[in-house]
Amino acid sequence: MREEIYTGIDIGSSAVRVAVGKLVPSEEGRDLMHIIGAIEVASSGIAKGTISNLEEAVSSVSRAIEQAERITGVPINDAWVGINGSHIIAQESRGVIGVGRSDGEIREEDVDRALEAARTVATPTNYEIIHVLPKSFIVDGQRGIKDPIGMNGIRLEVDALIIQGLSSQIKNLSKCVYRTGIDINDLVFSILATGEAVATPRQRELGVAVLNIGASTTSLVVYEEGDVLHTAVLPVGGDHITSDIAIGLRTSLETAESIKLQTATCRPDDVAREEEINLADFGSSEPEIVGRRFIADITEARLSEMFDLVDKELRKVDRSGMLPSGVLLTGGGSKLTGALDCAKTSLRLPCAIAAPQLVTSVIDRISDPAFSTAVGLALWGNQSGTGAGGGKAGGGGVLRGIGGLWGKLTDGLKRIFRGMKP
């Protein structure tokens, strides 16, 4: 059997990122993910995390895959693909079953039946289930059980978090990837993969929030006691800061983006009032002198509003200012100067910029927070027990429910879209 390769594809509004990894033994005696390729290409045809132009999106993903194959020297046949967008919703559910064996011993098939019972939650019109994430089990009234397999009982209950997405968006994303010739091992809610990459098991046990600030959306996942407590996708991101700067300075989006990347900060107090820049130095067709303090005020206002929305989500689960491990900022937007200080002030929690953990690589860009989701998708593939050239095996913990929609749709989608490659 050939060496197992794990590929994650993060299809974002500003860029398509591909991470290719394989397992290597570590000094501690356990296998670590070694990233052998990390590719980023500018994306088109994708807006707010969803497909807006299929042909352009297919072209973007194809370019990223071709570059990844050329750099790694490894053919990529399948991948774990991230799905994002404000259409994704989370809903709590409970599944209840009677234990099947006469001796009352709980087996894996009983757990599977409990999860299947939790899937019967009323799904909104035109929505499909992506993940069923078990939070905890109850055996004959005993709560707080993480793994009931091997225990004895008559009644098994599971509290689960159901992640659902709009059917049309799921199918459009699937069509986009299949038309590049890549098989989809699983669609994974992007922020869950990001959490796998940047949050340690200890942090997830104590309580931590992972915040991925993208170009058009900001995604949040909250962990406690090792389980997913809450998720949300907010329709604001780094591009909104660019738009605010463009409006405030009455300049083009391209000039505003250059200003944001090169000189903007979220800390107005750090900028002297006499500091000025010339818009012509950032691509503007006409020279104009503006104060850096004004730009910092614009940037801080938008970012503070974004973090206020995040705090509102934390209040929904009574965790506002109440997470021992704080907030981990990741994604391209987290690199904005002063974002960390702004987050600490708005969220009243310890905050840190997070890059992928528990991976090795000689590639510098792996330490870039923008690659957290792509690397997390490769890690998710390893933990779910499937690699290129390897067979499938059921994952444990929160990964047990990842099959979701794919057991029913994958074969049909392949048959439909295989003949539609560009």
N, C-alpha and C positions, 0 to 999 in steps of 0.2 A: 504494500500500500504506500502511495506516495505521501510526502510530507504534508501535514494538514496546514492549510492556509485559511486565515480568518480575515474577511474583508468587510469594512464598514463604509457605507456611503451616506454622507450627510448632505442632503439636497436643500441648500439654504437660499434665501432671497438674494443675497449678494454673491455667494460663491458655492460651488460644489466641492466638497472635500472628501477625499478617499484615504482611508488608512488600511494598510495591509500588514498583518502580523502573523507570527508563528510562535509556537511554544518552544522555550529553551529552558534547560535545567538551571536552577539557581544554587547558590552556596548553601541555602537552608534546606535543600533537598526537594523543593517543590518547583513546579514549572511556572515560569513567568512569561508573559506576553512580550515578545520582542518585535517592535515595529520596524519592518524592512522597507516600507514605502509610505510617504505622506504627500499627497498631491492636492493642490488647490487651483481651481480655474474659476474665472468669473462666470457667474450664471446669468442666464436670460430666460425669459418665459416663466419665471417663478416670482410670485408676489405674495407677501405676508405668509410665507411658508407653504403656499399651495400653487398648483400648476395653473398658469394663466394663458400660456401658449405652448401647446404640446410639442410642436416641431422644434421650437427653440430650446425647450427643456431637454428633449431627447438629445439634441446636438451638444448641449452643455455636459450632460452626463457621459455621453460617448467620448468627448474630449478628455474628461477626467479619467475614465477607465483606460483609454489608450495610453495616456501618459503614465498611469500607474503600472501598466503591463510593461511598458518600455523601460521604466526605471528599475523595477524589481526583477525583470526577466522571468516573471511567473505569469502564466495565463490565468485570468480571473473569469471563472465560470458562474460563481454564485456569490451572494453578499447578503449582509443584514442591512436593511435600509431604514433610515429614520423617517418618521412621519411627524409633521408639526402643523401648527395652525390653530387659530382661535376657534375653529369648529370642533376641536376635541374637547370632550367633557368627561368628568369623572362622577361616578354615582356609587354610593354604598349599597351593599346587598348582603343578604344572609341566606345560606343554603343549609337545609336540614334533611338528614336521611336517617334511616335505621341501619345499624351495622348488620351486614349480611351473614356472617359466620355464626354457627351455633355456639361456639365457645366465646363469642364476643370480642375476639381479637380484631383490631382495626388494621386493615391492610391498605396498600397503596390504591387499590381499586375503589375502596370506600372513600378515600380522600378525593379521588377523581370524580366520583359520583356526587360528593358534596359540592365540589366546585362547579360541576355541571348544573346542579340545582340552583346555585347562586347566579348562574348565567340567565336564568329565566326571568330576570328583572325586566320590567316593562321598558323597552327600548324606544326612544323617540322615533317618529317617522323618518325614514330614509337614513337611519343611523345603523352602524354595524359595530359589534364588539371587537376591540383590538386586543385587550388584555383582561384577564381575570386575575387579580393580585390578591392572594390570601393574606390577611392581616393576622388573624389568630383563630384558634379552634376552641370549641367547647365540647367536652365529653361528659355526658350525663350531668350537665350543670356546672362542671368545673371549668372555669374560665382561664384565659391567659396561656393556653397550651400552644406552643410553636410547631411541634411535630408530633402528631398523635399516632403515627405508625408504630405498631407493636403494643400499644396500650389496649386495655379492655374496656368495653362500654357497650351500651345498647343504642344510645342516641348520639349522633355526631353532627355538630353544627360548625359552620365556618363563616366568619365575618370577612367579606371580600370587598375590594375596590374594583369597580367595573370601569374600564377606560373605553370610551366609544368615540367613533369618528364618523363623519358624514360619508355615506356610501359612495357618492360621486367622486369625492376627493380621494378616497382610498383607491378607487378603480383608475382614476386618472394617473395617480402616482405609480400604480402597478403597471399600467400600460406604458408609461414613460420608461421605466426600467426594463421591462421585458423587450421593448423595441430596440434596446441596445444589445440584446443577446445575453443578458445576465439573468440567471435564475434568482428569485427572491427566497431566501431561507425563511425569513420572517420580516414583517413590518414591525418596527419597534417605536413606541412613543419616544421621541428624541430626548426629552428631558430625563426619562428613566435611564437611558443609556449614558447620558452625561453624568448623572448621579453615580452610576457604577464606576465611572472613570475617575472622578475627583473626590468623592467622599469615602473615607476609610470606614471599615466595619465599626470601629469604636465610635466614630462621629455619628454614624447612623443609629447606633444603639442609644447614645446619650440624647440625641435630638439635634438635627441640623437642617438648614434649608440650602438648597442649591439653586442659584439664580443664573440662568443663561441669557445674557443680553445679546440678542442678535441684531440683524439689520432692521427687520420689520416687526419682529415679535420678541417678547421677553417671556421666557418659560420658567416656571417655579415648581419645585418638588420639595415637600417637607417630609423628613424621616423622623421616626421616634420608635424606640425599642426594636430597631432593625427593620421596621416595616414602613411602607409608604403611607403617610397620614393624609396628605393632600397634594393635589396638583392643580396647576392653572396655566393658561397661556394668555398673556396680555397683548393686545394689538398695538404695542408701542415698542420702539427700538431705536437703534443708533441713527437710522435714516431720518427720524423725526427731529433729532437734534440738528442734522444737516439742513432740513427744511426750515427750521426756526432761524438758523443763522442766515440762510439765503433771504428770508423775508425781512429779518431785522436789518441786514446790510444792503438789501435791494440789489442782490447780485445773483449770479447763476448758481445752480446746484453743484456744478463741478468746482467752481471757486470755493463755495461754502464747504464742500467735502475736504478740499485741500487745507483750508483754514482749520477745520475741526481736527484733522489728523496731525497737523504740524504745530499749531499754536494754541488751540483751545484748551481751557482748563475749567474744572468745576469749583475752583477755589478763588473767587474774586478778590478776597483779602490778600492773596499772595501776589497780586498784580498791581504795580504802581499806576496811579491814575494818569501819569504822563506817558506811559508806554503806548506806542502806536505801531500800526502795520500799514503797509501799502497794498491794496487789493491787487494791484498789477503784479506784485511778486508772487501771487497765488493763482495766476491765470486769467485775471479779469482783463477785459479789453480796454478798460479805462482806468487810469490811476485815481485812487481815492484813499485818503488817509482816515483810518478809523481807530478808535481806542481798543486796546486788548481787554480792558476792564469791562467794556460793554459786551464784548463777545463772551467773556466769562460769566457775566450775569445771565445772558441768554442760555448758556449751557447748563448752568446750575439750576435755573428755573425748570427746565424740561426734565433734567435728571431727578430732581427732587420730586417732581410730580410722578415720575415713574416709580420711585421708591415708595411714595405714598400709596400707590395702587398695590404694590407688593405687600405693604403693611396691612392694607385692607384685607388682602387674602389671608394673611396670618391671623388676623382677628377672627376670621370665620371659623378657625379651629382653635381659638383661644391660645395662640402661641405668639402673639405680638409681644416682643421684648422678652420672650420666655423660652429661648432655645439655648441650652448650655454650650453647644458647639458653634453657635452663631450662624452666620451666612457665608457661603462660599460663592464668590462672584466668578463667573467664567463667560466664555463667548467673546467675540471681537469687541463688543461695546464695553467690556470691563477694563480694557486697556486705556480708556480715556483718562487723561491726567486728572487726578482728584476724585475719580469715581468712588474709590475706597472710602475716603473721608466723608463724602456725601452720603454714602450708604450707612456708615456708622451713625451719623447724625440723624438721619431720617428713620432708621429701623431700630435704633437704640440697642444694638447687638454687636458683639465682636464680629468683624468681617475680615475676609482675606481673599486675595486673588488666587484662584485655584487652577492648576494645570493637571493633566492626566497623571494618576498615581499608579503604582504597581505595574509599570511597564518599563522596558529598557529599550534604548535606541541610540544610534549614533547620529540621528537626524535632529538637528537643532530645533526645527519647527515643531517637534512634538511637545516642547515646553510652552508652546503658544496656546493660550486659553481658547483660541478660536478652533483648535483641533480636538477639544474635549469630547464633543459628540461623536465624531468619526472614530476616535480611539475607543470610546465607550461602546460603540456598536460592535467593534471587533471583540472586545472583552465580553460583551453579552453573548456573542456567538460561541465563544469558548465555554462560558458557564452554562449555556443551554445544551452543550454536548454535541455540537455539530460543526464539522470543519470540512473544507474541500477535500474530497478523497476519503472522508470518514462517514460513519453511519450516524443516524440520529439517536439521541437518548434523551429521556425526560430530564429537565433541570429541576433543581430543588429550590426551596425558599420562594421568593417572589417570582422566580423564573418559571415556576411550575405552570402558570397560566398563560404563557406567552403564545401558545398555538393559536388561540382565539379564532379569528376569521379564517386562517389559512388552511385548516384541515378541509374546509368546504370549497374554497374558491381557487386555490393555487392551480390545480390541474386544468380547470376550465379556462382560467385567464391565460395560461400558457398556450392552450390550443387556439384561443381567439387571437392573441397578439403575436404569436411566433411568425405568422405570415405577413406581419406588417412592419418588419424592420426597414429602416431607411436605406 
